[in-house]
Amino acid sequence: MSILKRRKGGLQGNLLSFLDVISSGFGAIVMLLVITKTAEPIRETQARAQLQERSQQLAVQIPTIQEDIGDLQARLAQVEAEKQAMQERLLAMRPRASEKGERALDQRALTTVSERLAQAQQSLTEEMRRLQQATPQPSNAVGGIPIDSEHIVFIIDTSGSMQRIWPMVVKKLEETLRVFPQVKGIQIMNDMGDLMFEQYAGQWIPDTPVLRKQVLERLRLWQPFSNSSPVEGIEAAIRMYRGKGESFSIYMFGDEFGGGPIQPILDAIARINPKDANGKPAVRIHAIGFPSQYMSRGVSSSGIAFAMLMREISAQNGGTFIGLRQEG
């Protein structure tokens, strides 16, 4: 009998210990719930204060943004008025045209003006949208030409017609270089693919103030032979530098093209300057048309042919064509 009583006593002791553990665990859970419920109002108050502060900041910015949008709307209206006035002026000039080349020039001028004004309208519209979203957008273009290349190849027509306005050519190259304060390298060749500095064939001229000065000084007296066609120089530049793993753009300076079918030229350039999966060409090709053939009766057919050719080449190769007016 005594043995049985001890066993019963031991069983009761174990049972009490188990109940103690369960009770302690339940109490801990209750304490956690109490602490959590106490912390929730604190976090909610902090979040409400942050939202109120952000709302006050936006309220301060809204008047400024609205004022900027109003200014841009006024500028857009002014651009539209200028476009209408220019169209009316050019249409009024057309009846006086007596030659086929002049009529083509008027139509080309009308198209060019319309395109530039449309670009200005698009730019203003995008700026208004940016202000409305209150999100700053970085600019990576100057004068409509994207600045996204670490290396630049300048191809310059050195024909007789360009030599007659050579000071203007030197000036425009200097202005273009100023748009690019610092790049990794440049190259200068004429429209035949002849290099200004033969020692840099297949290499890049380092972009330093001293070498930029030497380029401009050499350009003032540079007169290699030219057939006044941009095709050979463009093909030579792409073959020389494409595939080296370096981003570069081409700037073509010229005024004339001897003529001939344009599509075979476009096809040839497309083969050596293919586009990637996103439709972006390996090399951007920009062009600047010089008005060396502007006369009182209009523009030569070769000047029109150059503008038409380079406009298509630039459009199909991610670039921009800019036509210059006669200075003075």
Residue pairs with C-beta under 8 A, 6 or more apart in sequence:
58 134
61 134
65 131
65 132
65 134
68 131
69 128
69 131
69 132
72 124
72 127
72 128
72 131
73 128
75 124
76 121
76 124
76 125
76 128
79 117
79 120
79 121
79 124
80 117
80 121
82 117
83 113
83 114
83 117
86 110
86 113
86 117
87 110
87 113
87 114
90 106
90 109
90 110
90 113
91 110
93 106
94 103
94 106
97 103
97 106
99 297
99 298
101 298
101 299
101 300
101 301
101 304
102 297
102 298
104 304
105 298
105 299
105 304
108 304
108 307
112 323
119 144
126 137
130 136
130 137
140 146
140 147
140 148
141 147
142 179
143 179
143 322
144 320
144 322
145 179
145 286
145 319
145 320
145 322
146 284
146 318
146 320
147 179
147 180
148 247
148 249
148 284
149 183
149 247
149 248
149 249
149 284
150 183
150 184
150 185
150 246
150 247
150 248
151 183
151 184
151 185
151 186
151 187
151 204
151 241
151 246
151 247
151 248
151 249
152 180
152 183
152 185
152 186
152 187
152 248
152 249
152 250
152 251
153 186
153 187
153 188
153 189
153 237
153 241
153 248
153 249
153 250
153 251
154 173
154 176
154 186
154 187
154 188
154 189
154 251
154 253
155 189
155 190
155 191
155 230
155 233
155 234
155 237
155 250
155 251
155 252
155 253
155 254
156 162
156 169
156 173
156 188
156 189
156 190
156 191
156 219
156 222
156 253
156 254
157 190
157 191
157 226
157 228
157 230
157 253
157 254
157 255
157 256
157 290
158 190
158 191
158 222
158 223
158 224
158 225
158 226
159 191
159 226
159 227
159 228
159 255
159 256
161 228
161 255
161 256
161 292
161 293
162 169
162 226
162 228
162 253
162 254
162 255
162 290
162 292
163 223
164 292
165 255
165 290
165 291
165 292
166 220
168 290
168 324
168 327
169 219
169 253
169 290
170 216
170 219
170 220
172 253
172 288
172 290
172 324
173 215
173 216
173 219
173 253
174 216
176 251
176 288
177 186
177 212
182 207
183 207
184 204
184 207
184 246
185 203
185 204
185 205
185 206
185 207
186 204
186 205
186 207
186 215
187 195
187 200
187 204
187 205
187 237
187 240
187 241
188 195
188 196
188 197
188 205
188 215
188 219
189 195
189 196
189 233
189 236
189 237
190 196
190 222
190 224
190 226
190 233
191 226
191 227
191 228
191 229
191 230
191 232
191 233
191 252
191 254
192 224
192 225
192 226
192 227
192 232
192 233
193 232
193 233
193 235
193 236
193 237
194 224
194 225
195 201
196 215
196 218
196 219
196 222
197 205
197 218
201 240
202 240
202 241
204 246
205 211
205 215
227 258
228 254
228 255
228 256
228 257
228 258
228 302
229 257
229 258
230 252
230 254
230 257
230 287
230 306
230 309
230 310
230 313
231 265
231 268
233 252
234 250
234 252
234 269
234 285
234 313
235 268
235 269
235 272
237 250
237 283
238 250
238 269
238 272
238 273
238 282
238 283
239 272
241 248
241 283
242 272
242 273
242 282
242 283
248 283
249 283
249 284
249 285
249 286
249 319
250 283
250 284
250 285
250 286
250 319
251 286
251 287
251 288
252 285
252 286
252 287
252 288
252 310
252 313
253 287
253 288
253 290
254 287
254 288
254 289
254 290
254 306
254 310
255 289
255 290
255 291
255 292
255 293
255 303
255 306
256 292
256 293
256 300
256 302
256 303
256 305
256 306
257 302
257 305
257 306
257 309
257 310
258 302
258 305
259 301
259 302
259 305
262 308
262 309
262 312
265 309
265 313
266 312
266 313
266 316
269 285
269 313
269 316
269 317
270 316
273 281
273 282
273 283
273 285
273 317
274 281
274 282
275 281
275 282
276 282
280 318
281 316
281 317
281 318
283 317
284 317
284 318
284 319
285 313
285 314
285 317
285 318
285 319
286 314
286 319
286 320
286 321
286 322
287 310
287 311
287 313
287 314
287 319
287 320
287 321
287 322
288 321
288 322
288 323
288 324
289 303
289 306
289 307
289 310
289 321
289 322
289 323
289 324
290 324
291 299
291 303
291 323
291 324
291 325
291 326
292 303
293 299
293 300
293 302
293 303
294 303
294 326
307 321
307 323
310 321
311 321
313 319
314 320
314 321
315 321
